[in-house]
Amino acid sequence: MLHRIKRAGDMHQGKWNGLGGKFEPGESPEMCAIREVYEESGLTIQNPELRGILTFPDFRSGEDWYAFVFVARTFSGTLIDSTEGVLQWIDDDRLLDLPLWEGDRIFLPWLNQGRFFSGRFVYEDGKLCSHEVTFYPMFNTATVAPTGLTASTLPATNHKGSAPSQPSPIYTPADDSYCWVCGGAVIKQHCKITCTVCGFRRDCSDP
């Protein structure tokens, strides 16, 4: 985390922020995250994982801000003396005790919930007025099985930790009673089967 106490006139003055910044022309969100973390900390992160998108309407001087929120678990390099503020490693259980933006206290716990989020935070004069969020299932594209792939591509465990069932080579009514992706409970309506756990949706009797 970065304690913003070094720059006069900083709109984040006194607060603790995660690392990040503005896009440069032609950058993808991933490229921007890697560059900004390096510039602000001296660390090079590997394989940043996109966890959500945040919208901040009219956050500063008529500007709408859109933030792509990543987590990174591996990195290389050595911390530098940042010109943006004072860098410090903060234990997760102390994070919400810091002076943060009000919205940060709300969305930071979402990073550990295993769901992709799209949040909107409305501030006026630096105070949070309202917020809303939509959550989406997070799929591993290596394990989600589109139509035509074999059952061997399904994940090894379901949400309860046991091996999910697999669709029979020949359709039986039991094949419509569970999720083919995670093995979770499903609801059936108008010949559409939707998983109540991961959100995977398919037609009844899908071959």
Secondary structure, 3 states (H helix, E strand, C coil): CEECCCCCCCCCCCCEECCCCCCCCCCCHHHHHHHHHHHHHCEEEECCEEEEEEEEEEEECCEEEEEEEEECCEEEECCCCCCCCEECCCCHHHHHHCCCCHHHHHHHHHHHCCEEEEEEEEEECCEEEEEEEEEEECCCCCCCCCCCCCHHHCCCCCCCCCCCCCCCCCCCHHHHCCCCCCCCCEEEECCEEEECCCCCEEECCCC
